[in-house]
Amino acid sequence: MTTAATPVEAPRGLPGKRAAIMRAATHIFVTAGYERANLDTIATEAGVSKQTIYNHFGDKERLFIAVVDEARSGADRATEFDESLLDDPAALEQDLLVLGRQFLSTALDPQVSALRRLIIAEVAHHPALHRSCGDGEAGSAPKLLGFLTQRIALLAARGDLVAERPARAAAHFVSLLTYEGQQRSKYGTVAISPGEIDDICIDAADLFIRAYRSPATRS
């Protein structure tokens, strides 16, 4: 007499299982919200057992933190910058427009926006999310901040900009983009046109240049 084989759990570290859980969890958290999301639903959508989720992440809160962290790192991995940008001071405004459009295309992505709204709603209940409400917020692209900081420092060293704190100057530019993008899109719930995105980037670049350009280059 033969008996049916008992299904064997996949190894804990199997990348495919973890990736499936992350995809399912991202979808469920974004569509249902943190409180209504449950591990049974996530497990079903991922095609794994609930125990597999516990093996990989421990509990729902840690799974949620992992989803947020993945959104942050994923945005950076997908971002590549033209190394020729922000080198020629004569092209500074145009280069800032290019970077601004690139940033907003990620920051206003519907899934990124939904995660940002979820972070804002849950940060008071999950202190581990505090780091995601500043330079690491989903979609804020720390890689962009690093690139801007480096280039602003070089331009300042050559006398093309006046920026004693390049990192702060970079954050100012990104903050201008972020605020206007979120306001016009109602925190990612309303699509905005390419023309509106250009308006945001043009205004941000203009304000940045007015604030930081060297007196020697002022007309």
N, C-alpha and C positions, 0 to 999 in steps of 0.2 A: 504494500500500500504506500503510495507516495503522498506527500503533503506539500502544499503550496509553500514556496520559499518566502520567508519573511523579508520585506524590503529592507535593504541596508542603507543607512544614512550615508550621504556623501561625506567625504572627509571634510573636517571643519574648515580647512584652509582653501578649499577648492574655489578658484577665482570665479568660475561661472555661477556658482550658487550665490556668492556674495553680490555679484553684479546684478543678478536677477532680483535679489531682495532689495537692493538699492533702487532699481528702476521702479519696482512695485511700490516701495515705500514713498518715493518721491511723488508718484502719481496719487496715491491715497492721501498723503498729507496735504498736497496742494488742493485736491478736489473736496476732501471731507473736513479738513482742519485737524489740528492735533487732538482735540478732545474726542471727536467722533471716530478718528482712525483707530483701528484695533489690529492686533497682531494676527488674528485669525484671517481677516480679510487680506492683509498683506501677504501672509503665507500662501493663501489660495491663489492670489494673482501671480506670485512669484513661482508657484509650482514646487514649493518646499514645505516641510513640516514646520510647525510653530517652534519645535525644539531646535531646529536648525537656526532660526532667527536668534533664539537665546544663545546658542553656541557662538554665533558670530558677533552679536551686539550686546547681549545681556538683558536689555529691557527696552521698552518703547522710547523712553527719554534718550537713551544713548543711541538708538537707531535714528531718532530725529536729529540729534547733534551731528551724526555721521552724514546724514543727507545734506544738512546745511554746509558742513565742511567740504563735501564733495562738490556742491554748487560753487563754492568759492574757488577751489582749486581747478575745477573744470573750466570755469570762465578764463582763468589764467592760461591753462594749457591750450585753449583754443585761440589765444591772442598772440599774434606775432606783429612786431613793429618794423617798419622800414627804417633801417639804421641811418639813413640819410636825413631823416626828419629832425628838426630843431637843431640844425647845425649852421645853416646860413641865416643870419639875422634878418636879411632882406625878405626871406620866405617865412618868417616866424608866424605871421597871421594865418597863412595858408596851411602851414604844417599843423597848427593848433586846430584848425577846422577838420583836417583829416583825422587827427587823434580823437577829437570830440565826437565825430560821427561814428568812429570805431567803438568808442566807449558806450555811446548811447544805444548802438545796435545790440549790445549785450545787456546793458542795464535795463532796457525796456522790453526785453524778451518776455513774453507772457509767463513762462514758467519761472524765470528769475524774479519777475515782479510779484508773482504769487508767493514765492518763498520769502521775499522781503516782507510782504504784508503779514505772513505767518510769524516771522521772527519778531516783528513789532508787537504782535498780539500775545506772544508767548514769553517774551524776554523777562517779564516780571516774575514768572513762575519757574523759569529755568535759568539760573545765574550763569550756567555754562555758555549761554548764548550772548553774554555781554561782549565778548570779543567780536561777535558778528554784527554789532551795532556801530562799528566805527570803521577802521581801515579794512576790516575783513568782511564787511557786509556782503551778502550775496550780490554779485554783479558789480561791486565797486572796483574790482580789478586792481589788486595790490601791485600787479606787474606794471600797470600803467603808471601808478604813483611812483614806483621805483624808477621807471624809464624817464618820466618827467623830472623827477628830482635830480637825476644824474645830468640830464641835458641842461636844466636850468642852472645847476652849479657850474657847468662848463661855460655857458653864456655869460654868467655873472663874473666868472674869473677873467673872461676876455673883455669885460666892460660893456657888453651888449645889453645886459640886464642889471638891475640893482635888486638883489635878493640875498639878504644876509642869512636867511633860513630857507634854503631851496626846498626842503621837504614841506614847509608850511606854504610856500608859494604854489607848489604842485597840488597840495590839498585844496587851496583856494580855487584853482581852476576846475578840479574835479567836483568840488562842492557846488560851483555855479551850474555846471552841467546837470548834476544830480537833482538839485532843487527844482530847476525849471522843468527838467524831464518828468519828475514825479508830479509836479503841480499840473502841467498841461495834460499828462496822461491819466490824471486822477489815480496816482499810485499804480499805474500799469493796467487799469481797468478800461481805458479808452485808447484806441489806436490813434497815434498822431502821424501826420503825413511827413514825407521826406522834406517838404518845404518847411514845416514847423521845426523839424530837427535841425535843419540848416540855420534857421533863425536863432535857435538856442545856442548853437555852436558859434555863430557869428558874434552874438552878444557876449558870450563868455570869453572868446578870444580878444574882443575889443576891450573889455574891462580888464582882462589880465595884462594886456600890453600897456594900457594907460597906467596901471598901478606899478608895473615893474620895469618898464623900459628905462634905459639910461638917459639922464638929462642931456647928454651929449648928442643923442639921436632924436631928441624932441624937435619938432618943427616950430 
